[in-house]
Amino acid sequence: MDAEALNERWRQHLASWAIPPEILAVAPSDPWGHSPARFAARTDRAVAEAEGPTLARVEEALPDGGTLLDVGAGAGAASLPLAQRIGRLIAVDTSPAMLAELGLRAEKAGLETTIVEGSWPEVADRAGSADVAVAAHVVYNVPDLAAFFVALDDHVTGRVVVELPDRHPMSWMNLLWEHLHGVRRPVRPIAEDAVALAAALGFEVRVEERESPIERFDTIEELATSVCRRACLDPSREEEVARTAMELGMWPVPRDRWVTLWWNHRGR
């Protein structure tokens, strides 16, 4: 299958994750939103416990004092652990709240940072070029993944590093969706689809995998709160959700598998 067909398949699979309109219409809060505080805590942990193949592949390709482009940067978990190595950080994200958390931490680290608010690759021209680009835990939000990958490659002189779970980050909830709403959620896209697309685009992709270094939730109550928001349920049902998750054998939630794919810039 060629890159165009693989990209279209990715787009269609991703679209199948849309929440049914009748369920979304009664959602008490945004089911797709993310907590800046939660992301900031994960960044602080990543800085304190810097390890893993994604950081390693970025670090080995980044010259001392080089420029790192972090796309879908969030609060900086994929870039700030390397603050002492980075000369300049270009952080791209759609969330001003996330970028504010990143900015505070970058300033504390004395790191020169350029903040670009917006969606990649639409804001790529504002970001400029870098030695290395990293995009961690963002591709499941990207319908046109081919354009996303090509723009990353176009804006580096050295390497592109991408990290993603081996399956959609909401997949762990599929059994609860079926139990609570009678709705079967999709299976794809998965990390293999992203790897296949990158290879079809002509990139010499290399792949590494590991178990996630963090638990998804620390408590069953935290799980129930998240499920109510993600599944468009009233928070008053948290106790029911927690009980159901226990009955279905979903607690504790198994750790994700994280996949790192990377390639050197085509011009090298």
N, C-alpha and C positions, 0 to 999 in steps of 0.2 A: 504494500500500500504506500502511495507517495505522500509527501508532506502535506499537500492540500487536503487529501482525503483524511489523513490522520488528524489534522487540525480541526476539520469539520466534525469528525467523530468525537473529539475532545469537547468541542463546543456543545454538541447535542447531549452528551452524557452529563455535562455540567448543568445544562438547562433543566435536566430531569430532576435536579435537586430542588427546584422551586417548590415552595410550600403551597399546597392547594389553596386557591383564593378564599374559599369559604372558611378555612381554618385561620388563614392570615388575617382575615377581616375582623376577627374577634380577639386578636392578640393584644394583651394588655401592655406589652412593651415590644421594642424591636428585637425579633428573634435572632437577627444576624449580628447584633452589636457586640462589641468587645469592651472589656473593662481596662482603661488605661492603668489603673492601680495594679491589677493582676499582671498585666504585661510588664509594668515597671518592676514588680517583685521578681518576675522571671529574669529580667535583665540583671538585677542585682545578684541573683543566684548565679547566672551565667558568668558574670564578671568574677565572682568569688571562686567559682569552680570551672575555670576555663579549660575545656577539653572537647574532644570529639573530632570526627573527620572533617566537618565543615570548616571549623576554625583552622584545622591543620592545613587544608587545601588552600584556604585564603592566605594564611601566614606564609607558606612556602613560596607563593607566587608574588607576594607584596614586597617591593623593595623597602628598606628602612626609610621612613619619611615619605612613603608613597601615598597615593590618593586611592581611597576605597569608596566605591559607590555601593550604598546599601539601599536596595529597592524593596518597598514594603517593609521599611525599617522598624516600624512599631516603636518600642522604647529603646531599641538598640541592642537586643540580645545577641545578634549575629555579628556585630561590629565592635561594640564598646569593650568586649574582653581583650581586644587587640589595640586599645587606645595608645599604649606606649610605643607601638610599632608604626602607627598611622601618622602621616604628616597632615593629611587633610581628609575629612570625612564628608561625603555628599550623601545626605539622608533624604530619601523620597518616601512619602506616605500620604495617604488620603486623609488621615486623621490629624487635625491640629493638636488635639489633646495628647495623642501618642508622641508627636514630634516635640511637644513641650517637655514631656518626661525625658525624652532623649536629649534635648538641648540642655536641660539642667545637669544631667550626668556628664555630658560631654564638656560642659563648661567647668565642672568640678575637676575633671581629668585634665584640663588645660588643652583640650583638643580643638583645633580649628575646624569648624563645622559649617557647611552650607546646607540650609534647610530648603527643601523643595516640596511644597504641598501640592498634591495632585496624583493622578493615576498614570502609571507607566503603561505604554510608551508615549502617551499624549504629552507628558512634560519632559520627555527625554532631552529636547533641545535646551531646556533650561538647566539641566543637570550638568551638561558638559561631559568631558571624558575623564577616565580614571585608569589606573593600572589594573585594578581588579574590581569585579562586581560580585556582590552576593545578594541573593534573594531567598530568604528563608521563610517558609510557611506562608506563602502568598499565592502560589500558582493555582490553588483550588478556587481562587476568586477571579481567575483570568480566563475569560471565554476565548479570546484570540491568543492562544499560547504561542503560536508560531511568531507572530509579530512581537510578542513580549521577549522571546528568546533572541530573535534577530536584533532587536534594539539593544539588548544587553551586550551582545557581541560587538555591535557597531560602536559602542561607547567605552570599550576597554582596549588597552594595548596588550594586556597579559592574559587574564583568565576570567571565566565566568564560573561561579559556584552556586548551585541551587540546592536547597534543602526542603524536603516535604515529607509528610507521613506516607506510608506505603499505601494507604487508602484514604478516602475523603475523611476530614477530621470530625465530621458528624456521624460517621458510620457506626460508631460504638452505640448510638442511640436507636438503631434501626428496630431492634426488638421491642423497645418501649413505644416507638411510634406505632407499630402494628398493634400492640396491646391497648394503648390509650386512645388511638384514633382509628384503628382499623386500616391504616395506610401502610403499604409496603414501600419502603424507601429504596433508592437505587443502590447498585453495587459499584459501578464505574462512574467517573474515571478513577484509575489507580496510578501509582507511581510508574509502573511499567509503560503506561500510555505516554507519559511525559518523556520518558527515556527514548521510546520508539520515535516520537516526534522530533526530538532533538537530533537523533541520529539521521533521520530522513532529511533534515535540513542541511546535512553535510557536516555537522560537528562531530569530532572524534570524542564521543562521550565515554567517560569512565564513571563507574558506579560503586559506591560503598554503602553499607547498611549497618544499623545498630539499633539496640533497644533505646527508647527514649530515656534520658537521664532523670526525668521528673515524672511524678505521679500526676494523673489528670486531676484528681481531687484528693484532698486530705481527709475529708469526712463524708459520710453518707448525706448529711444535711447540705453540704456544698453541692453534691451531685444533684439533689432534689431541687435546689434553687436554680441550678443551671438548666435542668430538664424543663422545668416550668416555663422558663423564658424561651428556650430553644423550640419547645413544642407548643408554644402559644397557649399555655395553660395559666389560669389564675394562680397566684402564689398561695392561695388558701389550700391548694391541692398538694403542697410539698410533702406532707406526711404520707399521703396516699402514694405519691411517686416513690418515696423512699421505701415504703413497705413493698411496693410492686417490684422495685429493682432487686430487693433482697429475695423475694419469692422467685424471681426469674433467674437467680444466680448471677446477677450482674454486678455484685459488690464483693470484693473490690474490683474496680475496673482494670483490666489488664493494661499494661503499658503499651503504647504505640511502638511500631517499628518506624524509625526515621531513615530516610534514604537521602544520600548526598550524591548528586550528579555534577560533574564538572568537565569542562573542556578548556583548552587553550585557544586564544583568539585565532581565527582562521588565517590571519596574516602572518602568524608565527610558524 
